[in-house]
Amino acid sequence: MKSCNNRGFTLIEILVAATIISISLVSVVAFVRKGQEMITIDKHRRVARGAVERTLENTQYQPESYNNLPPMPAAPITTDIIIDAEMTPNIQGSLVVTIGNEQATVNGNAAPHRAITATMTWTELGGNSETVSITKWLANVQRE
């Protein structure tokens, strides 16, 4: 009698295992790439939000800023800002500051307020457009 010892894998078992490993590796690589893309977009949003907030803070905390605002209706003020110089090509955003067209009282405060909106818009390398926008109300406060 002849004894059968099958100690190896068949070709089909090896192909199935290789297919499973390949699919798993492709999934992991896609997951890592998407994660890196999301981290990059988040970084760009933080940089854009910082530029928008700096613009509004500079306007808000200068005593003469209210009187120096352009007359209403004012044309938007546009500035180009590099969001990410490490990218090739550089990611550049467009910062648009819009002065409100009307004065209003806010929370019962008798001092007139004007809305100032700063909006940063840019396009990511994948072609998706991103926007960060903040509106603040600037009051005509008389300082002594």
C-alpha positions as CSV (number, residue, x, y, z in Angstrom):
1,M,0.0,0.0,0.0
2,K,1.0,3.4,-0.8
3,S,0.6,6.2,1.7
4,C,-0.4,9.7,0.5
5,N,1.2,12.6,2.4
6,N,0.0,16.0,1.1
7,R,2.3,18.4,2.7
8,G,2.1,21.4,0.3
9,F,-0.4,23.9,-0.9
10,T,-2.2,23.6,-4.2
11,L,-1.8,26.2,-6.9
12,I,-5.4,27.3,-6.4
13,E,-4.8,27.8,-2.6
14,I,-1.8,30.0,-3.3
15,L,-3.6,32.1,-5.9
16,V,-6.6,32.6,-3.5
17,A,-4.2,33.7,-0.7
18,A,-2.3,36.0,-3.1
19,T,-5.5,37.6,-4.2
20,I,-6.7,38.2,-0.7
21,I,-3.3,39.7,0.3
22,S,-3.3,41.9,-2.8
23,I,-6.8,43.2,-2.2
24,S,-5.9,43.9,1.5
25,L,-2.8,45.8,0.5
26,V,-4.6,47.9,-2.1
27,S,-7.2,48.8,0.5
28,V,-4.6,49.8,3.1
29,V,-2.8,52.0,0.6
30,A,-6.0,53.7,-0.5
31,F,-7.0,54.3,3.2
32,V,-3.6,55.8,3.9
33,R,-3.7,58.1,0.9
34,K,-7.2,59.3,1.8
35,G,-6.1,60.0,5.3
36,Q,-3.1,62.1,4.1
37,E,-5.4,64.0,1.7
38,M,-7.8,64.8,4.6
39,I,-4.9,65.9,6.8
40,T,-3.7,68.2,4.0
41,I,-7.1,69.7,3.5
42,D,-7.5,70.3,7.2
43,K,-4.1,72.0,7.3
44,H,-5.3,74.3,4.5
45,R,-8.5,75.1,6.3
46,R,-6.6,76.0,9.4
47,V,-4.3,78.3,7.5
48,A,-7.2,79.9,5.7
49,R,-9.2,80.4,8.9
50,G,-6.1,82.0,10.5
51,A,-5.8,84.5,7.6
52,V,-9.5,85.3,7.8
53,E,-9.4,85.8,11.6
54,R,-6.3,87.9,11.5
55,T,-7.9,90.1,8.8
56,L,-11.0,90.7,10.9
57,E,-9.1,91.1,14.2
58,N,-6.8,93.8,12.6
59,T,-9.9,95.6,11.5
60,Q,-11.8,95.2,14.7
61,Y,-9.2,96.4,17.2
62,Q,-7.9,99.5,15.5
63,P,-9.7,102.5,17.0
64,E,-9.9,104.4,13.7
65,S,-11.0,101.4,11.7
66,Y,-14.7,102.1,11.8
67,N,-14.3,105.7,10.4
68,N,-11.8,104.5,7.8
69,L,-14.2,101.8,6.3
70,P,-15.0,102.6,2.7
71,P,-18.3,104.3,2.1
72,M,-21.4,102.1,1.5
73,P,-21.9,100.3,-0.8
74,A,-18.2,99.3,-0.9
75,A,-16.5,97.1,-3.4
76,P,-15.0,94.0,-2.0
77,I,-11.3,94.0,-1.2
78,T,-9.5,91.0,-2.7
79,T,-6.1,89.7,-1.8
80,D,-4.3,86.5,-2.9
81,I,-2.6,84.5,-0.2
82,I,-0.5,81.4,-0.5
83,I,-2.1,78.7,1.7
84,D,0.5,76.0,1.1
85,A,3.9,76.8,-0.4
86,E,5.1,73.2,0.1
87,M,2.7,71.9,-2.5
88,T,3.6,71.9,-6.2
89,P,2.1,74.0,-7.6
90,N,1.5,76.3,-4.6
91,I,-2.0,76.3,-3.2
92,Q,-3.1,79.9,-3.4
93,G,-6.3,81.3,-2.0
94,S,-8.3,84.4,-2.7
95,L,-9.3,86.4,0.4
96,V,-12.3,88.7,-0.2
97,V,-13.3,91.2,2.5
98,T,-16.8,92.6,2.1
99,I,-18.1,95.6,4.1
100,G,-21.8,95.5,4.9
101,N,-24.1,97.8,3.0
102,E,-26.2,98.8,5.9
103,Q,-25.8,99.9,9.5
104,A,-27.7,98.0,12.2
105,T,-28.0,98.0,16.0
106,V,-26.9,94.7,17.5
107,N,-28.4,93.3,20.8
108,G,-30.0,96.6,21.6
109,N,-26.7,98.5,21.4
110,A,-27.3,102.0,20.1
111,A,-23.9,102.3,18.5
112,P,-24.2,101.6,14.8
113,H,-22.6,98.3,13.6
114,R,-21.4,97.3,10.2
115,A,-20.9,93.7,9.1
116,I,-17.5,92.8,7.8
117,T,-17.2,89.4,6.1
118,A,-13.9,87.9,5.2
119,T,-14.0,84.8,2.9
120,M,-11.1,82.7,1.7
121,T,-11.6,80.5,-1.3
122,W,-9.1,78.1,-2.8
123,T,-8.9,75.0,-5.0
124,E,-7.3,71.8,-3.7
125,L,-5.0,69.8,-6.1
126,G,-7.9,67.3,-6.7
127,G,-10.0,70.2,-8.1
128,N,-12.4,70.5,-5.1
129,S,-13.1,74.1,-4.1
130,E,-12.9,75.0,-0.4
131,T,-14.2,78.1,1.4
132,V,-13.8,79.6,4.9
133,S,-16.0,82.5,5.8
134,I,-16.4,84.6,9.0
135,T,-18.6,87.6,9.6
136,K,-18.1,90.1,12.5
137,W,-20.0,93.2,13.4
138,L,-17.8,96.3,13.9
139,A,-19.2,99.0,16.2
140,N,-18.6,102.7,16.0
141,V,-17.3,103.0,19.6
142,Q,-15.9,106.4,20.6
143,R,-12.7,106.1,22.6
144,E,-11.5,108.7,25.0
